[in-house]
Amino acid sequence: MSPWVWVVLTVLIAANALYVAAEFGAVGVRRSRVRRMSEDGHWLARRLLPHVEDPSAIDRYVGVSQIGITLSSLAAGAYAQATLTLALAPLLARLFALADLAALSLSSLIVLLTLTAVQLVLGELVPKALALQYPTETALATILPMQWSLVIFRPAIAFLNGGAWLLLRAFGAREHAHRHLHSPEELDLLIAESRDGGLLEPEEQERLRRALHLGTRLVRDLMVPRERMTTLEVSASWDEVLRTVLASPFSRLPVYRGSPDRIVGTLRVKDLVDRYATEGGPVGLARLIRPVVHLLDDLPADRALTLLRERRTHSAIVANASGRTVGLLTIQDLLRELLGGAP
């Protein structure tokens, strides 16, 4: 068998890998970094930037990648069947004493399975993994062949995109352009780059970083644990209420009925003082307590902040999955996490 057969198959698989890498690299690259590299004089970044800044340009870029992947895969399969299958069939016929048609069918199956495995690993999985891990480097490395492909496949892209748009319209769907989606880690890098570029002060960068990662913290990570809570029984005497309030550093105290696991509300020290000053004597605790919000301890902190704002409340009782009270969460706890204040 001529060595050119292996050369052609290698080139076709490499072309498939190039288009896969180009697609994932272009979609995953950070535009801010490409723009910055372009401004710094990087000539490949200058070529890449127009293709990743405009959503319609990204669509064309991805479309060309898909055409390249399809054509290289089909060409590799057809070429392998026309060369390797015919070369392998006589060997199988002699080795297993098969009829010509059976040997040809078995040879075609072996070549198909082998080529599919090689194509999947070398032409799909490996370039995809590299592009996801190094999107900027991959996008820059593939921009030149992609620009040539954009010129060659321009008529096909116009036809295929138009056909896809008509089908979407027929099904009542809207056409959506490819967008750059960033993980929290990538957004963290963007914030750091803005600080390095002088757009953010270090304190602002730290606050944005904390806000970005607030969703990764759980309520149980930020709450005041149960053993540190100061609580009151709803039927406590006036003297007991005063002693507890004076000894506590907190401005809001949870109130329970029967057991600390049955929190029925919260007492604002300000309400207690105002009512005492107005009425001039002891006040029943049941008349002063306010409703309390209950949260699960595995709720993300950003969701907890949203719930507290929606309910217009300052604090919430935290319970575990079995309903047992495990702590108290306040707005100050969330702001402390956001602003980095002292505990």
Sine and cosine of phi, psi and omega as CSV:
sin_phi,cos_phi,sin_psi,cos_psi,sin_omega,cos_omega
0.00,0.00,0.69,-0.73,-0.05,-1.00
-0.91,0.41,0.66,-0.75,0.05,-1.00
-0.90,0.44,-0.32,0.95,0.02,-1.00
-0.90,0.43,-0.42,0.91,0.06,-1.00
-0.88,0.48,-0.72,0.70,-0.01,-1.00
-0.94,0.35,-0.55,0.84,0.04,-1.00
-0.90,0.44,-0.72,0.69,-0.02,-1.00
-0.90,0.44,-0.69,0.73,0.02,-1.00
-0.90,0.44,-0.63,0.78,0.03,-1.00
-0.89,0.45,-0.67,0.74,0.01,-1.00
-0.90,0.44,-0.66,0.75,-0.02,-1.00
-0.92,0.39,-0.65,0.76,0.04,-1.00
-0.92,0.39,-0.63,0.78,0.05,-1.00
-0.90,0.44,-0.61,0.79,0.04,-1.00
-0.90,0.44,-0.66,0.75,0.06,-1.00
-0.87,0.49,-0.70,0.71,0.01,-1.00
-0.89,0.46,-0.63,0.78,0.00,-1.00
-0.89,0.47,-0.71,0.70,-0.03,-1.00
-0.93,0.36,-0.58,0.81,0.07,-1.00
-0.90,0.44,-0.74,0.67,0.00,-1.00
-0.89,0.46,-0.64,0.77,-0.01,-1.00
-0.90,0.44,-0.66,0.75,-0.02,-1.00
-0.90,0.43,-0.78,0.62,-0.05,-1.00
-0.94,0.33,-0.53,0.85,0.04,-1.00
-0.92,0.40,-0.69,0.73,-0.03,-1.00
-0.93,0.37,-0.62,0.78,-0.02,-1.00
-0.96,0.29,-0.55,0.84,-0.08,-1.00
-1.00,-0.04,-0.19,0.98,-0.07,-1.00
-0.93,0.36,0.51,-0.86,0.06,-1.00
-1.00,0.02,0.87,-0.49,-0.06,-1.00
-0.89,0.45,-0.58,0.81,-0.02,-1.00
-0.88,0.47,-0.62,0.78,0.01,-1.00
-0.94,0.34,-0.67,0.74,0.03,-1.00
-0.89,0.45,-0.66,0.75,0.01,-1.00
-0.90,0.45,-0.65,0.76,0.00,-1.00
-0.92,0.40,-0.67,0.75,0.04,-1.00
-0.90,0.43,-0.62,0.79,0.03,-1.00
-0.90,0.44,-0.68,0.74,0.02,-1.00
-0.91,0.41,-0.46,0.89,0.02,-1.00
-0.99,0.13,-0.02,1.00,0.09,-1.00
0.98,-0.19,0.14,0.99,0.02,-1.00
-0.94,0.33,0.89,-0.46,-0.15,-0.99
-0.95,0.32,-0.54,0.84,0.06,-1.00
-0.94,0.33,-0.59,0.81,0.04,-1.00
-0.91,0.43,-0.59,0.81,0.05,-1.00
-0.88,0.47,-0.61,0.79,0.01,-1.00
-0.96,0.29,-0.58,0.81,-0.06,-1.00
-0.97,0.23,-0.58,0.82,-0.15,-0.99
-0.81,0.59,-0.72,0.69,-0.02,-1.00
-0.88,0.47,-0.42,0.91,-0.06,-1.00
-1.00,0.08,-0.28,0.96,-0.04,-1.00
-0.93,-0.37,-0.18,0.98,0.00,-1.00
-0.99,0.11,-0.53,0.84,-0.08,-1.00
-0.97,-0.22,0.82,-0.57,0.00,-1.00
-0.84,0.55,-0.61,0.79,0.02,-1.00
-0.93,0.38,-0.56,0.83,0.06,-1.00
-0.93,0.38,-0.61,0.79,0.07,-1.00
-0.89,0.47,-0.65,0.76,0.03,-1.00
-0.86,0.51,-0.71,0.71,0.02,-1.00
-0.90,0.43,-0.64,0.77,-0.01,-1.00
-0.88,0.47,-0.74,0.68,0.01,-1.00
-0.92,0.40,-0.63,0.78,0.03,-1.00
-0.87,0.49,-0.69,0.73,0.05,-1.00
-0.89,0.45,-0.65,0.76,0.04,-1.00
-0.87,0.50,-0.69,0.73,0.00,-1.00
-0.91,0.42,-0.65,0.76,0.06,-1.00
-0.89,0.45,-0.70,0.72,0.01,-1.00
-0.89,0.46,-0.66,0.75,0.02,-1.00
-0.89,0.45,-0.72,0.70,-0.04,-1.00
-0.90,0.43,-0.75,0.67,-0.04,-1.00
-0.90,0.43,-0.69,0.72,-0.01,-1.00
-0.92,0.40,-0.60,0.80,0.04,-1.00
-0.92,0.39,-0.72,0.69,0.01,-1.00
-0.90,0.44,-0.66,0.75,0.00,-1.00
-0.91,0.42,-0.66,0.75,0.02,-1.00
-0.90,0.44,-0.67,0.74,0.02,-1.00
-0.91,0.42,-0.72,0.69,-0.01,-1.00
-0.91,0.42,-0.66,0.75,-0.02,-1.00
-0.92,0.39,-0.65,0.76,0.01,-1.00
-0.91,0.42,-0.63,0.78,0.03,-1.00
-0.91,0.40,-0.58,0.81,-0.03,-1.00
-0.98,0.21,-0.33,0.94,-0.06,-1.00
-0.90,-0.44,-0.88,0.47,-0.07,-1.00
-0.92,0.40,-0.64,0.77,-0.02,-1.00
-0.89,0.45,-0.72,0.69,0.00,-1.00
-0.92,0.40,-0.54,0.84,0.00,-1.00
-0.97,0.25,-0.53,0.85,-0.06,-1.00
-0.99,0.12,-0.46,0.89,-0.09,-1.00
-0.85,0.52,-0.75,0.66,0.01,-1.00
-0.87,0.49,-0.60,0.80,0.01,-1.00
-0.90,0.44,-0.67,0.74,0.03,-1.00
-0.92,0.39,-0.59,0.81,0.02,-1.00
-0.89,0.45,-0.68,0.74,0.02,-1.00
-0.95,0.32,-0.62,0.79,-0.10,-1.00
-0.95,0.32,-0.63,0.78,-0.07,-1.00
-0.91,-0.41,0.15,0.99,0.02,-1.00
0.83,0.56,0.77,0.64,-0.04,-1.00
-0.99,-0.16,0.43,-0.90,0.15,-0.99
-0.93,0.37,0.33,-0.94,-0.08,-1.00
-0.85,0.52,-0.70,0.72,-0.04,-1.00
-0.92,0.39,-0.66,0.75,0.01,-1.00
-0.91,0.41,-0.66,0.75,0.02,-1.00
-0.90,0.43,-0.62,0.78,0.00,-1.00
-0.92,0.38,-0.65,0.76,0.02,-1.00
-0.91,0.42,-0.69,0.72,0.01,-1.00
-0.91,0.41,-0.64,0.77,0.03,-1.00
-0.89,0.46,-0.67,0.74,0.01,-1.00
-0.90,0.45,-0.65,0.76,0.01,-1.00
-0.91,0.41,-0.69,0.72,-0.01,-1.00
-0.89,0.46,-0.72,0.69,-0.01,-1.00
-0.90,0.44,-0.66,0.75,-0.01,-1.00
-0.89,0.46,-0.73,0.68,-0.03,-1.00
-0.92,0.40,-0.67,0.74,-0.01,-1.00
-0.91,0.41,-0.72,0.69,-0.01,-1.00
-0.91,0.43,-0.62,0.78,0.01,-1.00
-0.88,0.47,-0.69,0.72,-0.01,-1.00
-0.90,0.44,-0.71,0.70,0.00,-1.00
-0.90,0.43,-0.68,0.74,0.00,-1.00
-0.90,0.44,-0.65,0.76,-0.03,-1.00
-0.90,0.43,-0.68,0.73,-0.05,-1.00
-0.97,0.23,-0.82,0.57,-0.11,-0.99
-0.99,0.14,-0.51,0.86,-0.06,-1.00
-0.99,-0.12,-0.23,0.97,-0.04,-1.00
-0.83,-0.56,-0.90,0.43,-0.17,-0.98
-0.92,0.39,-0.73,0.69,-0.05,-1.00
-0.91,0.42,-0.79,0.62,0.02,-1.00
-0.90,0.44,-0.55,0.83,0.04,-1.00
-0.90,0.44,-0.71,0.71,0.00,-1.00
-0.89,0.45,-0.67,0.74,0.01,-1.00
-0.91,0.41,-0.65,0.76,-0.01,-1.00
-0.92,0.39,-0.60,0.80,0.03,-1.00
-0.94,0.35,-0.55,0.84,-0.02,-1.00
-0.99,0.15,-0.58,0.82,-0.01,-1.00
-0.78,-0.63,0.93,0.37,-0.11,-0.99
-0.90,0.43,-0.65,0.76,-0.04,-1.00
-0.92,0.40,-0.76,0.65,-0.01,-1.00
-0.88,0.47,-0.64,0.77,-0.01,-1.00
-0.93,0.38,-0.70,0.71,0.00,-1.00
-0.88,0.47,-0.64,0.76,0.01,-1.00
-0.93,0.36,-0.62,0.79,-0.04,-1.00
-0.94,0.35,-0.41,0.91,-0.07,-1.00
-0.96,-0.27,0.05,1.00,-0.11,-0.99
-0.92,0.40,-0.62,0.78,-0.04,-1.00
-0.90,0.43,-0.80,0.59,0.05,-1.00
-0.89,0.46,-0.49,0.87,0.04,-1.00
-0.94,0.35,-0.57,0.82,0.06,-1.00
-0.91,0.42,-0.64,0.76,0.07,-1.00
-0.89,0.45,-0.66,0.75,-0.01,-1.00
-0.91,0.41,-0.59,0.81,0.04,-1.00
-0.87,0.49,-0.59,0.81,0.03,-1.00
-0.95,0.30,-0.71,0.71,-0.07,-1.00
-0.92,0.40,-0.68,0.73,-0.10,-1.00
-1.00,-0.09,0.20,0.98,-0.06,-1.00
-0.84,0.55,-0.73,0.68,0.02,-1.00
-0.88,0.48,-0.65,0.76,-0.01,-1.00
-0.91,0.42,-0.62,0.78,0.00,-1.00
-0.90,0.44,-0.69,0.73,0.01,-1.00
-0.88,0.48,-0.67,0.74,-0.02,-1.00
-0.93,0.38,-0.73,0.68,-0.06,-1.00
-0.94,0.35,-0.68,0.73,0.03,-1.00
-0.89,0.45,-0.63,0.78,0.05,-1.00
-0.90,0.44,-0.68,0.73,0.04,-1.00
-0.89,0.45,-0.66,0.75,0.03,-1.00
-0.90,0.44,-0.64,0.77,0.01,-1.00
-0.90,0.44,-0.65,0.76,0.02,-1.00
-0.91,0.41,-0.63,0.78,0.03,-1.00
-0.91,0.41,-0.67,0.75,0.04,-1.00
-0.88,0.47,-0.66,0.75,0.04,-1.00
-0.89,0.45,-0.63,0.78,-0.02,-1.00
-0.90,0.43,-0.56,0.83,0.01,-1.00
-1.00,0.00,0.06,1.00,0.03,-1.00
0.97,0.25,0.27,0.96,-0.01,-1.00
-1.00,-0.10,0.39,-0.92,0.04,-1.00
-0.99,-0.14,0.54,-0.84,0.03,-1.00
-0.99,0.14,0.78,-0.63,-0.01,-1.00
-0.90,-0.44,0.78,-0.62,0.07,-1.00
-0.98,0.22,0.42,-0.91,0.07,-1.00
-0.92,0.39,0.69,-0.72,0.00,-1.00
-0.84,-0.55,0.41,-0.91,0.07,-1.00
-0.99,0.11,0.86,-0.51,0.05,-1.00
-0.93,-0.37,0.75,-0.66,-0.08,-1.00
-0.90,-0.43,0.66,-0.75,0.10,-1.00
-0.97,0.25,0.27,-0.96,0.06,-1.00
-0.82,0.57,-0.57,0.82,0.01,-1.00
-0.91,0.41,-0.65,0.76,0.02,-1.00
-0.93,0.37,-0.64,0.77,0.06,-1.00
-0.90,0.45,-0.58,0.81,0.06,-1.00
-0.87,0.49,-0.66,0.75,0.03,-1.00
-0.92,0.40,-0.63,0.78,0.03,-1.00
-0.89,0.46,-0.65,0.76,0.04,-1.00
-0.90,0.44,-0.67,0.75,0.02,-1.00
-0.90,0.45,-0.62,0.78,0.03,-1.00
-0.91,0.41,-0.61,0.79,0.04,-1.00
-0.90,0.44,-0.60,0.80,0.06,-1.00
-0.92,0.40,-0.72,0.70,-0.01,-1.00
-0.89,0.45,-0.52,0.86,0.01,-1.00
-0.99,0.12,0.03,1.00,0.04,-1.00
1.00,0.08,0.14,0.99,0.01,-1.00
-0.99,0.11,-0.33,0.94,0.00,-1.00
-0.75,-0.67,0.61,-0.80,0.15,-0.99
-0.97,0.24,0.43,-0.90,0.00,-1.00
-0.81,0.58,-0.63,0.78,0.01,-1.00
-0.92,0.40,-0.62,0.78,0.03,-1.00
-0.92,0.39,-0.65,0.76,0.03,-1.00
-0.88,0.47,-0.64,0.77,0.00,-1.00
-0.92,0.38,-0.64,0.77,0.02,-1.00
-0.91,0.41,-0.67,0.74,0.03,-1.00
-0.90,0.43,-0.62,0.78,0.02,-1.00
-0.90,0.44,-0.67,0.74,0.02,-1.00
-0.91,0.42,-0.66,0.75,0.03,-1.00
-0.90,0.44,-0.63,0.78,0.00,-1.00
-0.89,0.46,-0.62,0.79,-0.07,-1.00
-0.99,-0.11,0.15,0.99,0.02,-1.00
-0.88,0.47,-0.56,0.83,-0.01,-1.00
-0.93,0.37,-0.26,0.97,0.03,-1.00
-1.00,0.06,-0.18,0.98,0.04,-1.00
-1.00,-0.09,0.58,-0.82,0.03,-1.00
-0.98,-0.19,0.33,-0.95,0.01,-1.00
-0.83,0.56,-0.64,0.77,-0.03,-1.00
-0.89,0.45,-0.38,0.92,0.00,-1.00
-0.97,0.23,-0.39,0.92,-0.14,-0.99
-0.93,-0.38,-0.25,0.97,-0.12,-0.99
-0.96,0.30,0.29,-0.96,0.20,-0.98
-0.99,0.12,0.87,-0.49,-0.07,-1.00
-0.88,0.47,0.37,-0.93,-0.06,-1.00
-0.84,0.54,-0.62,0.78,-0.05,-1.00
-0.92,0.39,-0.29,0.96,0.03,-1.00
-0.98,-0.17,-0.04,1.00,-0.01,-1.00
-0.97,0.22,0.59,-0.80,0.15,-0.99
-0.97,-0.25,0.89,-0.45,-0.07,-1.00
-0.87,-0.50,0.29,-0.96,0.02,-1.00
-0.76,-0.65,0.60,-0.80,0.13,-0.99
-0.99,0.11,0.66,-0.75,-0.12,-0.99
-0.87,0.50,-0.43,0.90,-0.01,-1.00
-0.99,-0.15,0.27,0.96,-0.03,-1.00
-0.89,0.46,0.52,-0.85,0.02,-1.00
-0.95,0.32,0.31,-0.95,0.01,-1.00
-0.86,0.52,-0.68,0.73,0.00,-1.00
-0.89,0.45,-0.65,0.76,0.01,-1.00
-0.92,0.40,-0.63,0.78,0.05,-1.00
-0.88,0.47,-0.71,0.70,-0.01,-1.00
-0.89,0.45,-0.69,0.73,0.00,-1.00
-0.89,0.46,-0.66,0.75,-0.02,-1.00
-0.92,0.38,-0.68,0.73,-0.01,-1.00
-0.91,0.42,-0.68,0.73,-0.02,-1.00
-0.93,0.38,-0.51,0.86,-0.03,-1.00
-1.00,0.07,-0.19,0.98,-0.08,-1.00
-0.99,-0.15,0.62,-0.78,0.07,-1.00
-1.00,0.09,-0.05,1.00,-0.11,-0.99
-1.00,-0.05,0.50,-0.86,0.02,-1.00
-1.00,-0.06,-0.17,0.99,0.03,-1.00
-0.72,-0.70,0.78,-0.63,-0.06,-1.00
-0.85,-0.52,0.78,-0.63,0.08,-1.00
-0.92,0.40,0.61,-0.80,0.01,-1.00
-0.88,-0.47,0.76,-0.65,-0.03,-1.00
-0.87,-0.50,0.27,-0.96,0.07,-1.00
-0.83,-0.56,0.93,-0.37,0.05,-1.00
1.00,0.06,-0.80,0.60,-0.04,-1.00
-0.60,-0.80,0.58,-0.82,0.05,-1.00
-0.85,0.52,-0.26,0.97,0.07,-1.00
-0.98,0.22,-0.18,0.98,0.00,-1.00
-0.93,-0.38,0.95,0.32,0.03,-1.00
-0.96,0.27,0.81,-0.58,-0.05,-1.00
-0.95,-0.31,-0.16,0.99,0.01,-1.00
0.14,-0.99,-0.12,-0.99,0.04,-1.00
-0.78,-0.63,0.50,-0.87,0.05,-1.00
-0.95,-0.33,0.83,-0.56,0.12,-0.99
-1.00,0.01,0.81,-0.58,0.01,-1.00
-0.86,0.52,-0.57,0.82,0.02,-1.00
-0.88,0.48,-0.65,0.76,0.04,-1.00
-0.89,0.45,-0.64,0.77,0.00,-1.00
-0.89,0.46,-0.71,0.71,-0.01,-1.00
-0.92,0.40,-0.69,0.73,-0.01,-1.00
-0.88,0.47,-0.71,0.70,-0.02,-1.00
-0.92,0.39,-0.62,0.78,0.02,-1.00
-0.91,0.42,-0.67,0.74,0.01,-1.00
-0.91,0.41,-0.55,0.83,-0.02,-1.00
-0.97,0.26,-0.71,0.70,-0.10,-1.00
-1.00,-0.05,-0.30,0.95,0.08,-1.00
0.94,0.33,0.42,0.91,0.01,-1.00
-0.22,-0.98,-0.03,-1.00,0.01,-1.00
-0.84,0.55,0.56,-0.83,-0.04,-1.00
-0.82,-0.57,0.69,-0.72,0.05,-1.00
-0.92,0.40,0.72,-0.69,-0.06,-1.00
-0.90,0.44,-0.58,0.81,-0.05,-1.00
-0.88,0.48,-0.44,0.90,-0.02,-1.00
-0.99,0.17,-0.21,0.98,-0.11,-0.99
-0.95,-0.30,-0.31,0.95,-0.11,-0.99
-0.94,0.33,0.55,-0.84,0.02,-1.00
-0.94,-0.33,0.44,-0.90,0.02,-1.00
-0.85,0.52,0.46,-0.89,-0.03,-1.00
-0.82,-0.58,0.57,-0.82,0.05,-1.00
-1.00,-0.04,0.63,-0.78,0.05,-1.00
-0.93,-0.35,0.72,-0.70,0.02,-1.00
-0.81,-0.59,0.50,-0.87,0.11,-0.99
-0.99,0.16,0.53,-0.85,-0.09,-1.00
-0.95,0.31,-0.25,0.97,0.01,-1.00
-0.99,-0.16,0.24,0.97,0.04,-1.00
-0.97,0.25,0.71,-0.70,0.06,-1.00
-0.87,0.50,0.57,-0.82,-0.10,-0.99
-0.90,0.44,-0.59,0.81,0.00,-1.00
-0.92,0.39,-0.57,0.82,0.07,-1.00
-0.93,0.36,-0.62,0.79,0.05,-1.00
-0.88,0.48,-0.66,0.75,0.03,-1.00
-0.88,0.47,-0.66,0.75,0.03,-1.00
-0.89,0.46,-0.68,0.74,-0.01,-1.00
-0.91,0.42,-0.66,0.75,0.02,-1.00
-0.89,0.45,-0.62,0.78,0.03,-1.00
-0.93,0.37,-0.67,0.75,0.00,-1.00
-0.90,0.44,-0.63,0.77,-0.02,-1.00
-0.99,0.11,-0.06,1.00,-0.01,-1.00
0.80,0.60,0.75,0.66,0.01,-1.00
-0.79,-0.61,0.40,-0.92,-0.09,-1.00
-1.00,-0.01,-0.42,0.91,-0.12,-0.99
-0.54,-0.84,0.24,-0.97,0.02,-1.00
-0.53,-0.85,0.54,-0.84,0.10,-0.99
-1.00,0.10,0.70,-0.71,-0.04,-1.00
-0.97,-0.25,0.78,-0.63,0.01,-1.00
-0.81,-0.58,0.42,-0.91,0.06,-1.00
-1.00,0.03,-0.10,-1.00,-0.09,-1.00
-0.90,0.44,-0.45,0.89,0.00,-1.00
-1.00,0.06,0.01,1.00,0.03,-1.00
1.00,0.00,0.06,1.00,-0.01,-1.00
-0.99,0.15,0.71,-0.70,0.03,-1.00
-0.92,0.39,0.79,-0.62,-0.03,-1.00
-0.85,-0.53,-0.14,0.99,0.00,-1.00
0.11,-0.99,-0.08,-1.00,-0.01,-1.00
-0.74,-0.68,0.74,-0.67,0.03,-1.00
-0.90,-0.43,0.74,-0.67,0.04,-1.00
-0.84,-0.54,0.26,-0.96,0.07,-1.00
-0.85,0.53,-0.60,0.80,0.01,-1.00
-0.87,0.49,-0.59,0.81,0.03,-1.00
-0.89,0.46,-0.66,0.75,0.01,-1.00
-0.95,0.33,-0.66,0.75,0.03,-1.00
-0.92,0.40,-0.57,0.82,0.05,-1.00
-0.89,0.46,-0.63,0.78,0.05,-1.00
-0.92,0.39,-0.62,0.78,0.00,-1.00
-0.95,0.32,-0.69,0.73,-0.14,-0.99
-0.99,-0.11,-0.18,0.98,0.05,-1.00
0.96,0.27,0.52,0.85,0.01,-1.00
-0.96,0.28,0.16,-0.99,0.02,-1.00
-0.94,0.35,0.57,-0.82,-0.02,-1.00
-0.93,0.37,0.00,0.00,0.00,0.00
